[in-house]
Amino acid sequence: MSTQVAPFTETTSYRNFNLCPHCDLQGQDSLLERLSEGVPMISRSDGWSFHLLLADEPQAYPAESDSADTNLASVCFWYSHVNSGSATRTSIVLIPEGEYGYAAFFRRIEQVADLLAARLGKFAALETLYRLEGDRLEETSY
């Protein structure tokens, strides 16, 4: 994975914000923009080293109409970490979608954001693609 980052805390100090404390501290524009403004704001930051946010609404996976139904949704997160420069990076998480209603599905996305934020507390970068398996993220190569 990536280089280790210290210090690490299990708690994320900031949740579901529009103005990013990490960007403000870095002297950057702190307003977070997303592709779809109609979905709930799901964001995380420790306040100094990273931010993470849900960039778009969930999409069926795979997106091709002639593909077999996998009962998975892809969820796109954007993140930035001080040890990666000011670049915005992307991580996609595949989530089983059949077992949830709308509100419960977004609670699962909140859980995914917490899991990704915990990884950003330890590492400067995320993998490009994960799959949610129970209560943990598994790297995948779908």
C-alpha positions, 0 to 999 in steps of 0.5 A: 500500500502507501507510506505510513502516516502519523499520528493516527486516531480511530475517530474522524473529527469532522463528518458530513461537512460542506466546508473542509477543515483540511483544505482551510488549514492548507490555505486552499478553497474549502468548499467541496464540490460534487458531481451530484448535489442531490445526494446526501453530503457524506464527507470525512476529515481528521481536520488536518491531513485528509478529506474524503467525500461521496462524489456522485450518486450510486450507480449500478455495477457494471453500468453496461446495459447488456451486462448480467445483473450483479446486484452491486452498486458502485459508489465513487469517493474523492479524497485528498491527502497532504502526503499526496500533494493537493491532487484529488484522487478517486476510490470506488467501492462496490456495495451489495444493493438488494438488501437495503431500502434508500435510507439504509443504503445511505447508512451503509455508504456512511459506514464505507466512508468511515472505513475509508477514512480509517485507512486514510488515517493510516495511509496517504492513498487508497486502492482504486477499487474495493468491495464491501464484504460485511463490515470490511473493505476488500481490495478487488480487481473486478 
